[in-house]
Amino acid sequence: MMHGFGWLMFNRFCQGGFNGGFFGIWMYLIVAGLAVIAVVLIVNKSSKKTSDENAIEVLKMQYVEGKITEEEYMKKKKVIQGK
C-alpha cells in the first residue's frame, strides 16, 4: 500500500507538480520573464525618446537665443537623433 502511494508521489514530482506537468511551471516562469523583459524594453525606449526630445528642445532654445549658429544646431541635432 505504501509503495503505491510513494510511486504516485514520485510520478507527480517528475511531472513537475500536481497541475501542469513538468513544463507547466517552467512555461509560466518563461512567459512571466518574457513579459517583464518586454515591459522593461518598452519603458527604456520611451524614456530615451523623451530625453532626446528634451535635448532637442534645449538645442532649439540655444539656437533661438543666438548662443549657437545654424551649422552648430544642425550638427548637434544630427548627433542627438543618431543620424
KAUR-V324406 format. One line per field, one symbol per residue. psi: psi as a letter, one per 40 degrees, with the letter a starting at -180 (. if undefined). burial: I if it has 16 or more other C-alpha atoms within 10 Angstrom, else O. A space follows every 50 residues. Layout:
psi->???
burial->???
This chain:
psi->ddddddddddddddeeaeheadeddddddddddddddddddddddddddd ddddddddddddddeediidddddddddddef.
burial->OOOOOOOOOOOOOOIIIOOOOOOOOOOOOOOOOOOOOOOOOOOOOOOOOO OIOOIIOOIIOOIOOOOOOOOOIOOOIOOOOOO
